[in-house]
Amino acid sequence: MATTTTTYTVAEVSAHNTTTDLWTIISDSVYNVTEFQKRHPGGAKILETVAGKDATKKFRSIHNPNILGAEQFKDLKIGELKDEEKPEKEKKKFGLGSLFGKKEGQGWRGWCGKRGEKGGGQWELRDGERS
């Protein structure tokens, strides 16, 4: 038998923003952390700052994301954000250019230096379209 996941809008979550009714969003999942405030190692105040809000960035900056899968935290999850409420995921482009500061619209000009010269060359960036 399939289980049904409860879904919420951001507006619904934002209504739960008090110390006696505290929900937060982490990675598109909705958590009721009202009772957990008392046990939170960082204290209740830190949870109050994300009451009714998306706490993903703050959470990831401090915690291992796998911690929410631990048995002691499974009961805190009460649902998911509705699909239309989920932020669009940023598409990440990766290539060697990103390692060397290449920006969108730039290309590699080519190797500059004398052939056979030991350590005497480099790639240059050019702006605009390829010629």
C-alpha positions in Angstrom: 0.0 0.0 0.0 1.4 3.4 -1.0 1.7 6.1 1.5 0.5 9.6 0.7 2.8 12.5 1.5 1.2 15.6 2.8 2.1 18.7 0.8 2.2 22.3 1.9 2.6 25.7 0.3 5.2 28.2 1.5 2.3 30.4 2.8 1.0 27.5 4.9 4.4 26.9 6.4 4.9 30.6 7.1 1.8 30.7 9.3 3.6 28.4 11.8 6.1 30.9 13.0 5.8 31.0 16.8 7.7 29.2 19.6 4.5 27.3 20.3 3.9 26.3 16.7 7.2 26.2 14.7 7.6 24.7 11.3 10.5 25.1 8.9 11.5 24.0 5.4 14.8 22.2 4.7 15.5 21.0 1.2 11.8 21.1 0.1 10.7 19.1 3.1 8.5 20.5 5.9 9.5 19.9 9.5 7.5 20.6 12.7 10.3 21.5 15.2 8.0 22.8 17.9 8.9 20.1 20.5 12.4 19.7 19.2 13.4 23.2 20.3 13.9 22.0 23.8 16.4 19.4 22.6 18.2 21.3 19.9 21.9 21.4 20.7 22.2 24.9 19.4 19.3 26.2 21.5 15.8 27.2 20.7 16.7 30.8 19.6 18.4 29.6 16.5 15.2 27.7 15.4 13.1 30.8 16.1 15.1 32.6 13.4 13.9 30.2 10.8 10.3 29.8 12.1 7.9 29.6 9.1 10.8 30.0 6.7 13.1 28.1 4.4 16.1 27.1 6.6 18.0 25.1 3.9 21.0 27.5 3.5 21.4 27.9 7.3 21.0 24.2 7.9 23.5 23.2 5.3 26.1 25.6 6.5 26.1 24.0 10.0 24.8 20.4 9.7 25.6 17.2 7.8 22.5 16.9 5.5 22.3 13.1 6.3 21.5 13.9 9.9 17.8 14.3 9.1 17.7 10.7 8.1 18.6 9.6 11.6 15.9 7.8 13.5 15.6 10.6 16.1 14.6 13.1 13.4 12.3 11.1 11.2 9.2 12.1 13.2 9.9 15.8 12.7 9.2 15.6 9.0 5.5 16.3 8.3 5.5 16.7 4.6 6.9 18.2 1.4 6.5 21.5 -0.4 4.0 21.4 -3.2 5.8 20.9 -6.5 4.8 24.3 -7.8 6.2 25.9 -4.6 9.7 24.3 -4.9 12.4 26.7 -6.0 13.8 26.0 -9.5 17.0 24.2 -9.1 20.0 26.1 -10.4 21.6 24.3 -13.3 25.3 23.9 -12.7 27.7 24.0 -15.6 31.0 22.5 -15.1 34.0 22.5 -17.3 37.7 23.4 -17.1 36.7 27.0 -17.8 34.9 27.3 -14.5 38.2 26.3 -12.8 40.1 29.1 -14.4 37.5 31.9 -14.2 36.0 31.6 -17.7 32.7 33.5 -17.8 29.6 32.9 -20.0 30.3 34.4 -23.5 34.0 34.0 -23.3 36.0 31.4 -25.2 39.6 30.2 -25.3 41.8 32.1 -27.7 44.5 29.5 -27.9 47.9 28.6 -26.7 50.2 31.6 -26.6 53.9 31.0 -26.5 56.7 29.5 -28.4 56.6 25.9 -29.4 58.9 23.7 -27.5 59.6 26.4 -25.0 59.5 24.8 -21.6 56.8 26.4 -19.5 56.5 29.3 -21.9 52.9 29.4 -22.8 49.4 29.9 -21.6 45.8 29.9 -22.7 44.1 33.3 -23.1 40.4 34.1 -22.7 38.6 36.1 -25.4 35.3 37.9 -25.1 32.3 37.5 -27.4 31.5 35.0 -30.2 34.0 32.6 -31.8 35.6 33.9 -34.9 
